[in-house]
Amino acid sequence: MRSPFWWIASLASIFMLLAFQNDVKNFGLPIALQSVAIGATFGLILGILYGRIRGVF
């Protein structure tokens, strides 16, 4: 059985893809890529912090 963290991560990635398509349609590719990069950075930082708290890393 996987932890709920994996379910949250997969849902977040689906929402991120939908938001990315919407951003490309509204603002163009460079701004969409920039927003994805910002989101991925925050996700990475939160993931590392979560892992440290749970004692994974």
Secondary structure per residue as TSV (DSSP state, phi and psi in degrees):
chain	resnum	aa	ss	phi	psi
A	1	M	-	360.0	127.2
A	2	R	-	-82.2	155.8
A	3	S	-	-72.5	156.6
A	4	P	H	-61.5	-20.7
A	5	F	H	-58.7	-37.6
A	6	W	H	-67.4	-37.3
A	7	W	H	-65.5	-42.6
A	8	I	H	-62.4	-42.4
A	9	A	H	-64.7	-41.3
A	10	S	H	-69.3	-39.3
A	11	L	H	-62.7	-42.6
A	12	A	H	-63.0	-38.6
A	13	S	H	-68.2	-36.1
A	14	I	H	-64.2	-46.1
A	15	F	H	-63.0	-36.0
A	16	M	H	-66.4	-39.9
A	17	L	H	-64.0	-42.1
A	18	L	H	-63.6	-43.1
A	19	A	H	-65.5	-35.5
A	20	F	H	-63.7	-45.8
A	21	Q	H	-59.8	-42.5
A	22	N	H	-63.9	-41.7
A	23	D	H	-65.3	-40.8
A	24	V	H	-61.8	-41.6
A	25	K	H	-65.4	-40.4
A	26	N	H	-87.7	-40.2
A	27	F	H	-117.7	-14.7
A	28	G	-	98.5	168.1
A	29	L	H	-68.3	-44.5
A	30	P	H	-59.7	-43.0
A	31	I	H	-68.5	-37.0
A	32	A	H	-63.7	-43.3
A	33	L	H	-64.7	-37.3
A	34	Q	H	-63.9	-42.9
A	35	S	H	-67.3	-35.8
A	36	V	H	-66.0	-40.6
A	37	A	H	-62.9	-42.0
A	38	I	H	-63.6	-44.8
A	39	G	H	-63.2	-40.4
A	40	A	H	-66.7	-37.8
A	41	T	H	-63.7	-46.6
A	42	F	H	-62.4	-40.2
A	43	G	H	-62.7	-40.6
A	44	L	H	-64.3	-45.5
A	45	I	H	-62.1	-46.1
A	46	L	H	-64.6	-38.5
A	47	G	H	-63.7	-41.7
A	48	I	H	-66.4	-43.3
A	49	L	H	-62.0	-43.5
A	50	Y	H	-60.8	-43.4
A	51	G	H	-63.9	-38.8
A	52	R	H	-65.4	-41.5
A	53	I	H	-64.7	-41.9
A	54	R	H	-80.7	-9.3
A	55	G	T	78.4	30.7
A	56	V	-	-81.5	-45.3
A	57	F	-	-93.7	360.0
